[in-house]
Each structure stands twice: as structure tokens, then as C-alpha cells.
Amino acid sequence: MGYSYTFTFRLTAEERQLLAALAQRLYRTESSTLRWLIYEAACERGIIQHPAEANTVGRAGASHVGEKRHQTAAPNQETKEL
């Protein structure tokens, strides 16, 4: 998948560390993590329907915009790729 837009913004040192830690926990790059967060927030707020809940034709278990699907673990547990 090709991306056609670049978006930059400023983070505090703490926010950057949190982004890096989250990306590492999700086994994603920081940019992939940001895209994942955008889609998860949009789903949570009812802006879009979560792909797992949508009646779509296509690959079973497909996730947001071609991103890898991950199983969410309980706090303090590792996240693993499905």
C-alpha cells in the first residue's frame, strides 16, 4: 500500500517515549502505530465500523487499511500477532 500524504506534528519527550513503547509492544513501526491508533479511536467513537464487525467481502480477519491484526492482551501481558 502506498501512502500519498505526509503529516508531521510535535511530541514531548514523554509522548515520543510512549509512542516508541507502544510501537514496540505492538510489533509495529511508530508510523504504523499512529495509523492503528487513528483507526482504533475512530472505531471506538463510532466514526467508522470496526472491520471485524463489518459485513465485508474479502480476506477473513483483515484489519485496518492493510495493517497487521493483533490480539489485545490484558495489561502487563505481551500482544501477539494473529
NORNOR-V290743 format. One record per residue. N is the residue number from 1. PHI is phi as a letter, one per 30 degrees, with the letter a starting at -180 (none if undefined). OMEGA is omega as a letter, one per 20 degrees, with the letter a starting at -180 (none if undefined). Layout:
N,PHI,OMEGA ; N,PHI,OMEGA
This chain:
1,none,r ; 2,c,r ; 3,c,a ; 4,c,a ; 5,b,r ; 6,c,a ; 7,b,r ; 8,c,r ; 9,a,a ; 10,c,r ; 11,b,r ; 12,d,r ; 13,e,r ; 14,d,r ; 15,d,r ; 16,d,r ; 17,d,r ; 18,d,r ; 19,d,r ; 20,d,r ; 21,d,r ; 22,d,r ; 23,e,r ; 24,d,a ; 25,d,a ; 26,d,a ; 27,h,a ; 28,b,r ; 29,d,r ; 30,d,r ; 31,d,r ; 32,d,r ; 33,d,r ; 34,d,r ; 35,d,r ; 36,d,r ; 37,d,r ; 38,d,a ; 39,d,r ; 40,d,r ; 41,d,r ; 42,d,r ; 43,d,a ; 44,d,a ; 45,c,r ; 46,i,r ; 47,d,r ; 48,b,r ; 49,c,r ; 50,d,a ; 51,e,a ; 52,d,a ; 53,c,a ; 54,d,r ; 55,c,a ; 56,c,r ; 57,c,r ; 58,k,a ; 59,d,r ; 60,d,r ; 61,i,r ; 62,d,a ; 63,c,a ; 64,e,r ; 65,h,r ; 66,i,a ; 67,d,r ; 68,d,r ; 69,c,a ; 70,b,r ; 71,d,r ; 72,d,a ; 73,c,r ; 74,d,r ; 75,e,r ; 76,i,r ; 77,b,a ; 78,d,r ; 79,c,a ; 80,b,a ; 81,d,r ; 82,d,none
